[in-house]
Amino acid sequence: MKIRKDDNVIVVSGKDKGKTGKVVKSFPKDNTVVVAGVNLRKVHSRPRKSNQKGQIVDKTMPIHISNVMIVDPKTNKPSRIGSKTDGKKKVRVSKRSGATL
């Protein structure tokens, strides 16, 4: 999976198309990521204490990685990701501008 935690991504399809955010968590086995402020769902929470009320909370749900693209650091547009070796290290590279990520 080429998208990792703390990457800036943009949603390219779905109801949140065009929104950008930071990847909070990634699930490589499911090919999904959780992006802050994207794919919000209303979740009903029960009262935990006797004096507490139940409430409806907005929760960010995972989105499939095929629906997000990484944001190019130079152009702030969606880009694909490639890799190249820099000495002995393998680094991720933006296909749009060639900038390292």
C-alpha positions in Angstrom: 0.0 0.0 0.0 1.6 3.3 -1.1 -0.4 5.6 1.1 0.7 5.9 4.7 -0.2 7.6 7.9 0.3 11.5 8.0 0.1 11.7 4.2 -2.0 14.5 2.7 -4.6 13.1 0.4 -7.5 14.2 -1.8 -10.7 12.3 -2.4 -11.2 11.6 -6.1 -14.5 9.8 -6.1 -17.6 9.4 -3.9 -19.8 11.7 -1.9 -16.7 13.6 -0.4 -15.1 14.1 -3.8 -12.7 17.1 -3.8 -12.1 17.1 0.0 -8.6 17.0 1.3 -7.3 15.8 4.6 -4.5 14.0 6.5 -4.5 10.2 6.8 -5.1 9.3 10.5 -4.9 5.6 10.3 -4.3 3.0 7.5 -5.5 -0.6 7.3 -3.2 -2.4 4.7 -5.1 -5.7 5.0 -8.4 -4.1 4.0 -6.8 -1.5 1.6 -8.6 1.3 3.5 -7.5 4.5 5.2 -9.2 6.9 7.7 -8.9 10.5 6.5 -9.6 13.3 9.0 -13.0 15.1 8.2 -13.9 12.7 5.3 -16.6 10.0 5.2 -18.4 11.1 8.4 -21.1 8.9 9.8 -23.6 9.6 12.6 -23.0 7.1 15.4 -25.4 6.8 18.4 -23.6 6.4 21.7 -25.3 5.1 24.8 -25.0 6.8 28.2 -22.0 5.3 30.1 -22.8 6.8 33.5 -26.1 7.3 35.3 -26.0 11.1 34.9 -24.9 11.1 31.3 -27.1 11.4 28.3 -26.9 9.4 25.1 -25.8 11.4 22.1 -25.2 11.3 18.3 -21.5 11.7 17.4 -19.9 12.2 14.0 -17.3 9.5 13.4 -14.8 9.2 10.5 -15.1 5.9 8.8 -12.5 4.2 6.6 -12.4 4.9 2.8 -11.0 2.6 0.2 -7.5 3.7 -1.1 -8.7 3.6 -4.7 -10.9 6.6 -3.9 -8.0 8.8 -2.6 -4.8 10.1 -4.2 -1.8 11.7 -2.6 -1.4 15.5 -2.9 1.7 16.6 -4.7 3.7 18.9 -2.4 4.7 21.3 -5.2 1.4 21.7 -7.2 -1.2 20.8 -4.5 -2.9 18.6 -7.1 -3.6 14.8 -6.9 -0.7 12.6 -8.1 0.3 9.0 -8.4 3.2 7.6 -6.4 6.4 6.0 -7.7 9.6 4.9 -6.1 13.3 5.3 -6.8 16.4 4.4 -4.9 18.4 7.3 -3.4 21.7 5.8 -2.5 20.7 2.7 -0.4 17.3 4.1 0.6 14.1 3.6 -1.3 12.0 6.8 -1.4 8.5 7.6 -2.6 8.3 10.0 -5.5 5.4 12.0 -6.9 4.7 11.2 -10.6 3.4 14.6 -11.3 6.4 16.7 -10.3 9.1 14.2 -9.3 9.2 15.6 -5.7 10.1 13.2 -2.9 7.4 12.4 -0.3 
